[in-house]
Amino acid sequence: RYWMNLTPSDIMWNTSDTGWVKAAWSSVFAPWICGSCVFVHHMPQFTPEVIAETLSRYPITTFCTAPTAFRMLVQRDVSSYKFPSLKHCITGGEALNPEVFAKWKTQTGLEIHEGYGQTETVRL
């Protein structure tokens, strides 16, 4: 609830594939526990333009995607798109470099909140 900042009036979109635990937590358990709606998009392949168009067209309030996806989005410069409903962006997994945080903020006016979980803290 706190990291995702979800409420019953939010619409959560997580682009994680269902084969990853991230899909279970960010697309099922956390939103449902918070009473939030889950947005589902059939997207066979990641395309930055499709992501930007989807965030522009639908009332998605919370967006979660991999750091690599945020890198691809800012490389395409999403500043020409307007995301009227989007208010909270999150990522996890590998570390996101400071340039991507800064570019996303400049292009969208939004901050990316980065987190890590058990899969990122494993020691062999």
C-alpha positions as CSV (number, residue, x, y, z in Angstrom):
1,R,0.0,0.0,0.0
2,Y,2.7,2.5,0.9
3,W,5.3,1.9,-1.9
4,M,2.7,1.5,-4.6
5,N,0.6,4.3,-3.1
6,L,-2.6,2.5,-4.1
7,T,-6.2,3.5,-3.0
8,P,-9.6,2.1,-4.1
9,S,-9.8,4.8,-6.7
10,D,-6.5,3.9,-8.4
11,I,-5.9,2.0,-11.6
12,M,-2.7,0.0,-11.5
13,W,-0.8,-1.1,-14.6
14,N,2.2,-3.4,-14.3
15,T,3.9,-4.5,-17.5
16,S,5.6,-7.5,-16.0
17,D,5.1,-10.8,-17.7
18,T,3.0,-13.3,-15.8
19,G,6.0,-15.6,-15.5
20,W,7.6,-13.3,-13.0
21,V,6.7,-12.9,-9.3
22,K,6.4,-9.2,-10.0
23,A,3.3,-9.8,-11.9
24,A,1.7,-11.7,-9.0
25,W,2.5,-8.9,-6.5
26,S,2.0,-5.8,-8.7
27,S,-0.9,-7.1,-10.8
28,V,-2.8,-9.2,-8.4
29,F,-2.1,-9.2,-4.7
30,A,-1.2,-5.6,-3.9
31,P,-3.9,-3.9,-6.0
32,W,-6.6,-6.3,-4.7
33,I,-5.5,-5.9,-1.1
34,C,-5.8,-2.1,-1.6
35,G,-9.1,-2.4,-3.5
36,S,-7.6,-1.0,-6.6
37,C,-8.5,-1.7,-10.2
38,V,-5.9,-3.6,-12.3
39,F,-5.3,-2.6,-15.9
40,V,-4.4,-5.4,-18.3
41,H,-3.0,-4.9,-21.8
42,H,-2.3,-7.7,-24.3
43,M,1.1,-6.6,-25.6
44,P,3.1,-9.5,-27.2
45,Q,6.2,-7.3,-27.4
46,F,7.3,-4.2,-25.5
47,T,7.1,-1.1,-27.6
48,P,7.7,2.3,-26.1
49,E,5.1,4.0,-28.3
50,V,2.4,1.5,-27.3
51,I,3.2,2.2,-23.6
52,A,3.1,6.0,-24.1
53,E,-0.1,5.8,-26.1
54,T,-1.7,3.5,-23.5
55,L,-0.8,5.8,-20.6
56,S,-2.2,8.7,-22.6
57,R,-5.5,7.0,-23.5
58,Y,-6.5,5.2,-20.3
59,P,-7.0,6.6,-16.8
60,I,-4.0,4.7,-15.3
61,T,-2.9,6.3,-12.1
62,T,-0.1,4.0,-11.0
63,F,2.5,2.5,-13.5
64,C,5.0,-0.1,-12.8
65,T,7.6,-1.4,-15.3
66,A,11.1,-2.7,-15.4
67,P,14.1,-0.3,-15.3
68,T,15.0,-1.3,-18.8
69,A,11.5,-0.2,-20.0
70,F,11.9,3.2,-18.4
71,R,15.3,3.5,-20.1
72,M,13.6,2.8,-23.5
73,L,10.8,5.2,-22.8
74,V,13.1,8.2,-22.0
75,Q,15.3,7.4,-25.0
76,R,12.2,7.8,-27.2
77,D,11.4,11.1,-25.4
78,V,7.8,10.8,-24.2
79,S,7.5,14.5,-23.5
80,S,5.1,14.9,-26.4
81,Y,2.6,12.6,-24.7
82,K,0.3,13.7,-21.9
83,F,-0.5,11.3,-19.1
84,P,-3.5,13.1,-17.5
85,S,-4.3,10.4,-14.8
86,L,-0.8,9.1,-14.0
87,K,0.4,10.1,-10.6
88,H,2.8,7.4,-9.3
89,C,5.5,5.5,-11.2
90,I,7.4,2.5,-9.7
91,T,10.1,0.1,-10.7
92,G,12.2,-2.7,-9.3
93,G,14.8,-5.2,-10.2
94,E,18.1,-4.0,-11.5
95,A,19.3,-0.5,-10.4
96,L,18.0,2.4,-12.5
97,N,20.7,5.0,-13.3
98,P,20.3,8.6,-12.2
99,E,20.0,9.9,-15.8
100,V,16.8,8.0,-16.4
101,F,15.3,9.3,-13.1
102,A,16.1,12.8,-14.3
103,K,14.9,12.4,-17.9
104,W,11.6,10.8,-16.8
105,K,11.0,13.7,-14.4
106,T,11.8,16.3,-17.1
107,Q,9.7,14.5,-19.8
108,T,6.7,13.7,-17.6
109,G,6.9,15.8,-14.4
110,L,6.7,12.6,-12.4
111,E,9.2,10.8,-10.2
112,I,10.1,7.1,-10.4
113,H,10.0,5.3,-7.1
114,E,12.5,2.4,-7.1
115,G,12.2,-0.6,-4.8
116,Y,13.8,-3.9,-4.3
117,G,12.6,-7.2,-2.8
118,Q,13.7,-10.7,-1.9
119,T,14.7,-11.5,-5.5
120,E,17.1,-8.6,-5.5
121,T,18.7,-9.4,-2.1
122,V,19.6,-13.1,-2.6
123,R,23.2,-14.1,-1.7
124,L,24.7,-17.2,-3.1
